[in-house]
Amino acid sequence: QGQLVESGGGLVQAGGSLRLSCAASGLAFGTYVMGWFRQAPGKEREFVARISWTGISTIYADSVKGRFTISRDNAKNTVYLQMTSLKPEDTALYYCAAGLSITSKGDGAEYWGKGILVTVSL
């Protein structure tokens, strides 16, 4: 059974940086599209970024474009989300997802992590 485990979250001041990691096990990682989503308190889950199985193609939400970078290391079965210039509105529970294809709504995701909290203070 496939499993995704996020790490790297925490508390950071506005303007700071964090790198999230998502380690996959029990699935053919190199064949899956990987995505990051987030859910802020009282809000719906929203798309953050997506990366193709080759790592060549990436897509970002407008709200994070230019500040966040998604990458993957297929040899380590891990996907990363480098977050810079963090803002208080980036505060959320961040989830990674894996699927043969994943829409911006999360449709198609076969596996989800349990989430990791990122808190950005003023």
C-alpha positions in Angstrom: 0.0 0.0 0.0 1.4 3.3 -1.0 2.2 5.9 1.6 3.3 9.6 1.5 4.9 11.3 4.5 5.4 15.0 4.6 8.1 16.7 6.7 9.8 20.1 7.0 7.0 22.3 8.2 7.0 24.6 11.1 6.9 28.2 12.2 8.7 30.9 10.2 8.6 34.7 10.1 7.2 36.5 7.1 9.8 36.8 4.4 11.5 33.5 5.4 11.9 30.2 3.7 11.0 26.6 4.3 11.5 23.4 2.3 8.9 20.7 2.6 9.7 17.1 1.7 7.3 14.3 0.8 8.7 10.8 1.0 6.9 8.1 -0.9 6.9 4.3 -0.3 5.0 1.4 -1.6 4.3 2.9 -5.0 6.1 3.3 -8.4 7.1 6.8 -7.5 8.9 7.5 -10.8 5.7 6.9 -12.8 3.5 9.3 -10.7 2.6 12.9 -11.1 3.2 14.6 -7.7 1.3 17.6 -6.4 1.2 19.9 -3.4 -2.0 21.2 -2.0 -2.8 23.3 1.1 -5.7 24.0 3.3 -5.9 27.1 5.5 -8.2 27.2 8.6 -11.8 27.7 7.6 -11.0 27.4 3.9 -11.2 24.8 1.2 -8.2 22.9 0.0 -6.3 24.6 -2.8 -3.8 23.6 -5.4 -0.2 24.8 -4.9 2.0 23.1 -7.5 2.4 20.0 -9.6 5.3 18.2 -11.2 5.3 15.6 -14.0 6.9 12.2 -13.4 10.0 13.2 -15.3 10.3 16.5 -13.4 10.4 18.4 -16.6 7.0 20.0 -16.4 5.8 22.1 -13.5 2.7 24.1 -12.8 2.0 26.6 -10.0 -0.9 28.4 -8.5 -0.8 32.1 -9.3 -0.6 32.8 -5.6 2.8 31.1 -5.2 4.3 31.6 -8.7 7.8 33.0 -8.4 8.1 32.2 -4.7 7.6 28.4 -4.5 9.5 25.7 -6.5 8.5 22.1 -6.8 11.1 19.5 -7.6 11.6 15.7 -7.3 14.3 13.2 -6.9 13.1 9.9 -8.3 16.1 8.1 -6.9 15.1 9.1 -3.4 11.3 8.7 -4.0 10.9 12.2 -2.7 9.2 15.4 -3.9 10.1 18.8 -2.5 8.5 22.2 -2.2 10.9 25.1 -1.7 9.0 28.0 -0.3 10.5 31.5 -0.2 9.3 35.0 0.6 6.6 33.4 2.8 3.6 35.4 3.7 1.1 35.0 6.6 -1.5 34.0 4.0 0.7 30.9 3.2 -0.2 29.5 6.6 -1.9 26.2 6.1 -1.7 22.5 6.3 0.3 21.3 3.3 -0.4 18.0 1.7 1.4 16.1 -1.0 -0.5 13.8 -3.5 0.4 11.2 -6.1 -1.5 10.1 -9.1 -1.1 9.1 -12.7 -2.7 12.5 -13.3 -3.8 15.1 -10.8 -6.1 18.1 -11.6 -5.9 21.4 -9.7 -8.9 20.2 -7.7 -7.0 17.1 -6.6 -9.1 14.7 -8.8 -7.1 11.7 -9.9 -4.9 11.6 -6.8 -4.5 8.1 -5.6 -2.5 8.8 -2.5 -2.5 11.6 -0.1 -0.2 12.4 2.8 -1.5 13.3 6.2 -0.3 16.9 5.9 2.3 19.1 7.6 1.6 22.5 9.2 3.3 25.6 8.0 2.7 28.8 10.1 4.0 32.1 8.9 4.0 34.9 11.5 4.2 38.6 11.0 
